[in-house]
Amino acid sequence: MNAPQEPHVTDPDNVPEILCNGRFGVSVAPNGLATMIFTHVRNKAAPIIEDGQIVQESVVRARIVTTHDNLVALRDLLNNMIKDAPATAAATGSGKPN
């Protein structure tokens, strides 16, 4: 018996890439869905314009909801991609799941 094939990948809406250089976190709900939240650090506009001051904030830029199985697959993919990379201090990740 042949295994079912995965559907062809398409991007009809041309989903944009989003820079997320800030902290991130993951929470897993009892229903098995996991929510990954990514932030981006940026300067607030009003203080720059009004006072010339730099005030940074972490802005949520992406929320991705997926299954627990996909979260495990993502972990495995990342482990395989970076297994030989030198260890560095995590500058942006929260480092602890919720």
C-alpha angles and dihedrals in degrees: 000000000000120000114243114262121238115248118261114269115243135169106198093161093048092230108216125238112247123208111229109177096154137077123312138194143187130214126185119208124213089251090067097254118129124208118205115196121196127190137196124211113228141157118263110244101217098059091049093050098038103037107006088244125142112226116170129205136182109238123196105240103169140021114188120188118195141149125279088246091056090048089055090047090051090051091051092047092051092046090053093046097050104027092112097040117111115256115256133178112272103246099175111022124090088222095209128084119225 
